[in-house]
Amino acid sequence: MKSLKLKQVTISSVVVYIIGITAFVGSYFVTIMDNADQQANFVLMMTIIPAALIGAHIYYRRGYKTNGFLLGAAMFFGAMILDALITVPVFIIPTGGDYMSFFGDLGFWLIAVEYISVVAAYWQIERMMERLKTD
């Protein structure tokens, strides 16, 4: 296993965060479900798949061999920091929420598992494709 490239992890995390927060906040402007918070989490859950794939692609396109689970966890940790610094104070607290309600929400952690799993799956597919090319 190769080590993480912190600069690339940061860039990938920021790209995924921007895509995710845009979808999350944007979902509040289109009412489809009665529960706006549940709708926002659902939209984020759907958006995180292509966003995490884009972030993983940005990282791995440089030829790094970092374990996908490790990369996914690092990218998610970066997103958590951005959530703590930006999302909660700017979008959650003004609407009556707080850090505990945001980070304590089961939906948040399910999305975390999805995020890490998508990056790990991308890594596995990339490894498989490399092996097919060399055979």
C-alpha positions in Angstrom: 0.0 0.0 0.0 1.3 3.4 -1.0 0.9 6.4 1.2 -1.6 9.2 0.8 -0.8 12.2 -1.3 -2.3 14.9 1.0 -2.5 17.6 -1.6 -4.4 15.4 -4.1 -6.6 14.1 -1.3 -7.5 17.7 -0.4 -8.2 18.6 -4.0 -10.4 15.5 -4.4 -12.2 16.1 -1.1 -13.0 19.8 -2.0 -14.3 18.8 -5.4 -16.6 16.2 -3.9 -17.7 18.6 -1.1 -18.6 21.3 -3.6 -20.7 18.9 -5.7 -22.3 17.5 -2.6 -23.1 20.8 -0.9 -24.5 22.2 -4.1 -26.9 19.3 -4.4 -27.7 19.3 -0.7 -28.5 23.0 -0.5 -30.1 23.1 -4.0 -32.6 20.4 -3.1 -34.2 22.7 -0.6 -35.3 25.0 -3.5 -37.3 22.2 -5.2 -40.0 20.7 -3.0 -40.7 17.1 -3.9 -41.0 15.5 -0.5 -42.8 16.8 2.6 -39.7 16.5 4.7 -37.1 18.9 3.2 -34.3 17.5 5.4 -35.0 14.0 4.3 -35.2 15.1 0.7 -31.8 16.9 1.0 -30.2 13.7 2.4 -31.8 11.6 -0.3 -30.5 14.0 -3.0 -27.0 13.9 -1.4 -27.1 10.1 -1.2 -27.8 10.0 -5.0 -25.3 12.7 -5.8 -22.4 11.3 -3.7 -22.0 8.3 -6.1 -20.9 10.3 -9.1 -19.2 12.9 -6.9 -17.1 10.3 -5.2 -16.2 8.7 -8.5 -15.1 12.1 -9.8 -13.0 12.7 -6.7 -11.4 9.2 -6.9 -10.7 9.7 -10.6 -9.0 13.1 -9.8 -6.8 11.3 -7.3 -5.9 8.2 -9.2 -5.4 9.8 -12.6 -1.9 10.6 -11.4 -1.1 6.9 -11.1 -1.1 6.7 -7.3 -1.6 3.2 -5.8 -3.2 4.2 -2.5 -5.6 1.7 -1.0 -9.2 2.8 -1.9 -10.6 2.3 1.5 -7.9 4.5 3.0 -8.4 7.1 0.3 -12.2 7.1 0.8 -11.8 7.5 4.6 -9.3 10.4 4.1 -11.5 12.1 1.5 -14.5 11.7 3.9 -12.5 13.1 6.8 -11.7 16.1 4.6 -15.4 16.5 3.8 -16.2 16.3 7.6 -13.8 19.1 8.3 -15.4 21.3 5.6 -18.9 20.4 7.0 -17.7 21.5 10.5 -16.2 24.7 9.1 -18.8 25.7 6.5 -21.9 23.6 6.2 -23.0 23.6 9.9 -22.3 27.2 10.7 -23.6 28.6 7.4 -26.5 26.3 6.5 -27.5 24.2 9.6 -27.3 26.5 12.6 -29.3 29.4 10.9 -32.2 27.0 10.4 -32.2 25.8 14.0 -29.9 22.9 13.8 -26.6 22.4 15.6 -23.4 20.3 15.3 -24.8 17.4 17.3 -28.0 17.1 15.2 -25.9 17.3 12.0 -23.1 14.9 12.9 -25.4 12.7 15.0 -27.8 12.0 12.2 -27.9 8.4 11.0 -28.2 9.6 7.4 -24.9 11.4 7.7 -23.1 8.2 8.7 -24.9 6.2 6.0 -23.7 8.6 3.4 -20.2 8.3 4.9 -20.3 4.6 4.4 -21.6 5.1 0.9 -18.8 7.6 0.1 -16.0 5.5 1.4 -17.5 2.4 -0.4 -17.7 4.1 -3.7 -14.1 5.3 -3.6 -13.0 1.8 -2.5 -15.0 0.2 -5.4 -13.4 2.7 -7.9 -10.0 1.6 -6.6 -10.9 -2.1 -7.0 -12.2 -1.5 -10.6 -9.0 0.4 -11.5 -6.8 -2.4 -10.2 -8.8 -5.0 -12.1 -8.6 -2.9 -15.3 -4.8 -2.6 -14.8 -4.5 -6.4 -14.5 -6.5 -6.9 -17.6 -4.3 -4.6 -19.5 -1.1 -6.4 -18.5 -2.5 -9.9 -19.3 
